[in-house]
Amino acid sequence: MVVRTGPGTGVALIAHRAIPGYMPAMAMEFRARTPSDFDALRPGARVSFSLRNGMAERVRVASGAFDPREVDLTQAPPQPRVGEPLPDFTLTSHRGARVSLTSLRGRWVAVNFIYTRCPLPEVCPRLTAAFAAMQRRFAGMPLTFLSVTLDPRFDTPEVLDAYARRAGAKAGWHFLTGSAGEVEGVAREFGLFAWVEEGVIVHSSSTALIDPEGRLAALVEGSSFALEEFAGLLRYSLTSR
C-alpha cells in the first residue's frame, strides 16, 4: 500500500506484507528502475512489483473491486483527490448525537462505508474488523473512526448501536446514518456508488484517511487490503507531523 509519493523522483514509501525469508512487514522506500512507473501512484493505492537488485520493476496498480466489462461505471461519481479538502457533512451517530466532519478538525479521521445486513464476509464485516483492530492498535492517538451505513432505512441509530457493541467499538468510533439523501450525498463525495440487486446492496468500497486540516490524505480502494499495510499507512500518518 502506497504511503507517500515523490512525483518525479521515482521513489515511493510503501507499506508491505512480510516477505518470508527476506524481511518482516514494514513501511520502506522503494525506487523504481523506470522513475515514471511511480509517477501516477497516490497514497492508499495498492501496487505490486518485482524487486531486482533493489529496484522495483513491472509495477502494477491493483485493479478495483469491479470488472468494467460487467458493471456500467459511467454514472459513478468522481474520486476525490488526495490533498484536497473534503466537503463538510453531518450525520447521526449510533449514540444519537449529530457528528460533523468539521467537528473533528485537529484529529486524523478514517472513514469507511458498510451496512449491518451485508451478507459478504469479505466486504463489510472485513472492513469493520479492520477498524476494530486499528482502534485497538492506535488507542490514545488523535484518530477518529467513522463508519457510514449504506442502508440508512434499516440501519437506525439503535441498529447501529447493537452492531457497534458486537464489533467492540470504543469511544472515538462513530457509526453514522441519516436520511437516504444525506447518506447518498456523503457516499458520492467519497466516490462511492451502490445499487440493490436481489435484495443485496452492491457497492464499491473505499476507506479514506483525512488529515487534521480536513484534507484527503489517502484513499484505499476495496476491502482486501492487509491489516499490516493499513497499519503502516496510519502509523506513518500519525507520526509524521
Beta strands, then each sheet from edge to edge (+ up, - down):
strand 1: 2-6
strand 2: 11-16
strand 3: 26-32
strand 4: 47-52
strand 5: 55-61
strand 6: 90-93
strand 7: 98-100
strand 8: 108-114
strand 9: 143-149
strand 10: 173-177
strand 11: 194-197
strand 12: 200-203
strand 13: 206-210
strand 14: 216-221
sheet 1: 1+ 2- 3+ 5+ 4-
sheet 2: 7+ 6- 10+ 9+ 8+ 13- 14+
sheet 3: 11+ 12-
end
